[in-house]
């Protein structure tokens, strides 16, 4: 959604990538080799889907891939022209641990847009409860344009470094023009390198792919876990295919009816609230490098960012990034807001950054951007996020409108307001017209949908979960009173137990449950 996509990336993406190490892979390999294949009957397309029969009736050819099972799903580039070009979607399955208790397939998405569902599913032991892991095949896919699925690639790694490190908060007309030129250049480059696919990577396209996947998995209804942007994808699916909705959980909601300006402002306020929680923690620890009160911490953090805007920190520990700019510093600070377990790391990083060494803060920024230390990116999330968002909703290129938006956001969120307000400007110059509009989702006719909101979530404010819950025809809201981004399997047994009971027994959590 933004120039540095703060809010729509599930924090679990990075965690899943780290956790999918040798020990996890080896455990999974043993289970796969001892488990017979599950017989699958591909499902027919839903009514009103002419020309899609060959896609819906395809059989997935599962192959062992480092301890899990991988396959390729063929889908049309353009669902309005199913006889035209096709692409392949990367799919990964980690089979249920206990075949005798198997219920079916649980499709997962970690967020983004641009998070890898393949990597997320590979970390199956950590992203769902034990009972769910025993009973479900955990299935992830890289949505079209992402990772291993016909990836969008807009910039070289060096160009992306420059883009992410550039000034994210223009202060005068000259800087605004420079910012706009960079945004427009990014958009043009995406068109040049991505070709015709760029017009067909919307969330609706991905939701249609997900229904083809459901059918190929042999499931009459889709069981789904979506986090962060994955809730937007799930809500879109539910609105398109309400009769195919099974047990759905949407955790950390992005409501489809929000405009780009509303998202930017909401994210700014969310990060402001989360940063104040960090500030309180920092003060309580007793060795906070930013001050001895919450207000002092917030003011000194803003002063630090303002200083590095003009005088970057000279040491980054990375020869390919000569100095820690405001862009990189903002990413590093934002990264720690996703999980309160990283707050101590941020305190230490700020201590060294204030002393002239930005190495630790740069490492946090690398984790956020899916960037390898020393240069190079492990995925394309920092590019494809624009390709998807720019199709999903309109955006203005007017700098005067952007100035007014930034002023409003800064008044409500002094630390993050201007950063987020300017962040989505590339979509104002996007070479492909948006195919979507903000719209309410009711999913009329669907089974009840479980919605989870965290009260101090930085990336997807709690009010957004309440908003979608109130729009859905049938829904149950779980409120987690806590910090960090999303709730399920993060830190609360109350949330975990309610979600697990829904997946395993079909017991709908009590609407209004507070944990």
N, C-alpha and C positions, 0 to 999 in steps of 0.2 A: 504494500500500500504506500510505501514511502521510499524516499531516496536511499535511506539506510533502513531496510524494512524491519523496524523495531517490533511492531506489535503483532504481526500475524504469523510469526515463526514460533512453533511450539518449542519451549525449552527442552522438551523431551527428545527432540531431534538430535541435538548434540550429545545428550546423555546416551541415547541409543547407540550412536556411532561408537562412543568410547566403550560402552559395555559389551558390544558385540565382539569381544576379543577371543583369544584362543580357548579359554575355558568354556565360554558359552557355546562356541561353535562345536567343540569336541563333544559336549553333552548332547547337543542336538543331533550330531552325526550318529551317535550310538542309537538314539531313538528311531531315526529314520531307517537305518539299516535293518532294524529288527521288526519293522512295522509293515504289513502288507498294504498295497495300494487300495484306496477306497474306490469302489465302483461309483462312477458318476454318469448321470443321464443329463446331457445338456438340455436346458429349458428353451421352449419356443419364445419368440419375441412377444412383447405385450401387444395388445390390439392397437391398431393405428400406427404401425411401424413398417410400412411397405418397403420391400427391398433389403431388409436387414436379416432375413432368415439365415443366410449363410454365416453371418457373424454370430448370431445367437446359438446356432447349433454346432459351432466348432468345438473340438475336443482339445484340451490343453495337453501338450506333450511334456510331462514333468521330467526333469533331469536333475540328478544330484548336483548341487553347487555349494561346495564348502560346508557340507553338513545340513543344508536345508534343501528344498526342492524349488527349482526355477522353471519358468515357462514363458512363452511369448504369446500375447493375446493380440489378434489382428482386429483392427477397427478401421472404419472409414475416416479419412481426413475430414470430410464434410458430410454430416448426417443428412443434409438435404440432397446429396448426390451420392448415395451409397454404392453406385456402380463405378465411381471414380477412384482416385488414388487411395491407398491404404497406408497405415503405419502400424508398427508393432509396439505394444505396451509391455514393459518388463513386469513380471509378477513373481513373487517369492512366497512360498508356503512353508511354515514350520508345523509339522503334523502334531495333533493332539498327543499328549504324553501317554494317555491311557485310552487305547483304542476301544476298550470295552465300554467306556463312559462317553465316547464321542457323541456330541450333539450336532456338530456341523462346522461350517466355516465362519470365522469372525474376521471381517475385512477392516483394516485399520488405516488411518491417515493421521500423520503427526502435525500437519499445519503447513504454513508457508504464506502464499502459494510457493511451492518449490521444494518443500521437504520431501525426502525420499521415503515412500512407504515401504520400499524394499529393505532399506537399512533399518527402518523402525520395526518391521515384522521380524527381522533377524534377531532382535533383542527381545523376543517374545517373553522370556522368563521375567523380564523386568517391567513390562508395560501393561500386564494384566495380572489379576489375582491368581493364586495357585490353582484353585478349583477350575477357573476359566481356562487356564493353561492346560490342565489335564483333559478338559472336555472339548476344546475347540481347536481346529486347525487355525493358526493365526496367519492371515494372508495380507500381504501388503503389495501395493503396486506404485510405480513411479508414474504419476499422471502425465499425460501427453505434454511434451515440451520440457519435462523434468528429467534430470539424471540420465537414466538408461533408456528413456522412451522418447526418441526423436528430439533430443534436447535443443532448446533455444540457446543460441550463443551469440551475444551481442558485441562483446569486447574481448580483446586479448587480455591476458592476466595483468600485464603492465598497465593497460588502459583502465582496467577495473580498479587497480590500486589507486590510480590518479583520481578516478571518479569517486571512490569511497573516501579518499583522503582530502577531497576538495572542501572549500568553505561551505558548510551547510546552512549558515544563517547570514545571508547578505545584509549588510548594514547601510548601504547607500545605493543610489541609482547605478553607479558603475559596477558594483558587486552584483547587483540584481541582474544586469545585462550579462555579466559573465556567467552567472548561475544559469540563466535561461539558455545561453549558448551551449553550455555543457549538457543541459537537459535535452535540448533539441538534437544535439550531436549524438547523444545516446540513442534517441528514438530512431534517427536515420540509420545508424549502424545496425540496429536490430532488424530493420526492414531489409537491409542489404544482405545480411548474413543468414537470416532465417527463412526467407522466401515465403511461399504461399502458406506454409503452416502457421505463420504468425497470426493469420485471421481466424484460426481454428483451435486456439488453446484456452478458450474461456472455461469458466467453472461449469457452465451447462454442458459443454463438450465433454469435460472430464466426468460429469455425473452420468452422462449417457454411456461413456465407456464403462463406468462402474456397474451399470445394469447388464451390459454384455458380459462382464466378468462374473456377475452373480449367476447368470445363466450357464456360463461355461463351467462354473464350480458345481453345477447341479442343484443349486438352491432355489426353491420356489420364492422365498423371501430373503432379503438381505439383512444379515446381522452385522452391526457396524459400530465402530468406535472412532469418533472424530474429535480431534483436539484443535483448539485455536482455529485457524482457517479451515481445518478439517470439519468444523461445525458448519461453516458456510457451504462447503461441498455437500455435507450430509443433508442440510436443510434444502438445498437446491434439488438433490435427489428425491427427497421426500415429497416435494411439491410436484416434481415431474412424474414420479412413479409411486403414488401413495399406496396402491394395492400391493406393491412389492416390499413395503417397509416391514421389517421384522423387529427384533429387539435393538433399538437405536439408543446410543448414548452420545450426547453432544456436550463436550466439556470445554469451557472457556469460549463463549459464543461470540461470533461475528454475525450480527443480524443482516440479512440480505437487503433490508429496506433502508439502510443508512446511506447517505450520500458520502462522497469522498471527503467533503469538508467536515461532516459530522464524525467520520472515522478519525480524521486527523486530530480534531479537537478532543474527542473521547480518549484517544490514545495518549495525547499530551497530559490530560488530567489524570489518566491512569498511572502513567510513569511518574508524575509529580507526587501522587499519593504514595506510590511504592518507594520513591526516593526519600520521602519524609520518614517512612518506616525504617529504611536503612539508616537514616540520620539518627533516629532514636536509638537504634541498636549500637551505632558507632559511639554515641555519647555514653551509653550504658557500659560499654566495654572498658571505658576509662583511659584508653590510649588513642583516642580518635585524632587523626592528623588534621581534621577539618574544623575543630572547634569543640566547645563544651556545652553547647545547647543545640537543639534542632534547628533553630533559626540561623545560628551561626554556621552550622554545617551546610545548610542550603545556600546561604549567601556566599560562603567560601568556595563551594563547588561551582557556582555560577561564575565567580571571579576567576577561578582556574580555567574554565572553558573560554571565558573572554580573553584571558591572557594568551592561551595557546592559539587563539584565532589569529593573533598578530605575531606572537613569538612562540613557535612550536617547541616542544621539548626536544632537545638535540639528540638524545639517545633512545633507540628503540630496540636494540638487540637484533636488528634485522637489516642487513646491508641493502635490501631492495626498498626499504622505507627509511629514507634518511632522517626524518623527524616525525614526532608524534603531533599531528595537527588536531584541530578541533574535531574534524570528521572522525578520525581514528579514535580520539579520546572519548567522544560521545558514544561510539559503538562499544568501547570497552566498558564504560560505566553502565550502559544499558544492558549489556550481557549479564551483569551481576544482579540485575533487578528481577530476572526470571526465576531465580531460586535463592531463597534466603541463606541456603548453605554456602553461597558464594560471597556473602557479605564480608566475611573475614578476609577473603582473598582481595576484595576490592579495597578494604582499609589498608592492607599492606601495599597494594599497588599505588594507592594515592600517596602513601608516605614516601615511596621512592620517586614517584612522578613529581611531587612538589620539591624534591631535592634534585631534580634535573635528570632523572633516569626513568624513561617511559616504557622500559622493557616489559614489566609485568602488565601494565595496562594494554600494551600492544598485543600481548598474548591473549588477553580477554577478548580484544577486538577480533583477533584471528579466529578464536573459537566461534564467535558470533557469525562471522562472515563465511564460515566453512573454508577458511584459508589455511594453507600449509605455511608454517614458519619458513621464512626465506623466499616466499613467493609461490604462486600456483594455487589453484582452488580445487578442492576435492569435489565440489558440486557446482551447480549453476543457479542456486537459489537467489543470489543477489541480482541476477538478470531476469530470470523467468518470472519473478514476482511482479515486475512491471508488465510483462507480456500478458499475464492473466488479468491483473487488476485493471489495466487500461482497456480491456475488452468488456469487463464486467460492469463498468459504470463510467459515465461521462466525466470529463475534467476540463477546466478552463485553462487557457494559456495566458490570461490577462494578468500582468504584473501588478496593476493597481488593485485588482480583486485579491491577489495573493498578499499584498501588503496589508489590506484590511483584515484578511483572515489571520495573518501573523500577529497583528496588534491585538485582536480579540483573544487569540490563543495565549499570547504572552501575559495578558491580564489575568487569565485564569490558571495558567501553568507557567510561571516565570522561568523555570529551568528548561522545560522541554517544548514550550509552545511554539516558538519560532522554528525550531528544528523540524517539528512534525508538520507545521503549516506549509513549509516550503517543500517538503519531502516528495509529494506526489506530482510535482510540476512536469516531469517527463511525459506523463500521460496527456498533458495538454497539447503536446506536440506529436502524439502518437500517429504513425502513418496509416493505421487501420482504424476505421470508425468503430466505436464500441457497439457491441451486439446486445448488451444487457442494460437494464435500468434498475435503480433501486426499487424494490417491490416487497410487499409483505408476503410472508409465507404462512399458510395455514395448514398445508398438508391434509386437507379434508379427506376423510376416508382412510387415513393411515392408522396403524396401531399407535398407542400412546408412545411418546418420545420422552426419554429422560434427559433433562437439561441440568447442567452443573455450572454454578457460578462461584468464584472465589472473591471475597469481599475486598481484598487489596491486590487484585491481579493487575499488574502493570500494563499488560498488552491487550487484554480483552476485559474492559471494566465490568464489574459485577452487574451494573445496570443493563448491560447488553444481554446478559443471560435472562434477566427478568423480562426484558423487552420481547425476545423471541418466545419465551414461555407463554407470555400473554397473547401472542399472535396465533400460536399453534392451536388447532382444533382440540387436540388431546395431548397433554403434556404433564410431566411431574417435575417440579423444580427442587433440586438439592442445593442448599447454600452451605459453602464451606467458609467459616470465619477464619481467614488466615492470609498468609502472604504467598507470593510467588505466582507463577503462571500455570493454570489448570490445577486439578485436585486429585483425580483418580490415580492411585498407586504412587502418589507423591509423598504424602505425610499423614494421612488421616484414616484410621480404621473404620470410622463411622461411614465415610464416603465409600471406602472400598467394599465394606460389607453390603451396603445397599446396592451398589452396582453389580457385585458378584451374584447376589440373589436374583437380580433381574435377568442376567445372562443365563444363570444355571437353572433357575426354577420358574422364571417368568413372573416373579413377585415384583410388582411395580412399587417403587419407593413411594412412601407417603408424600403427597404434594406439599411442599413447604418444609420438608425435613431440613433441620439446621444441624450442622456438624462442627 
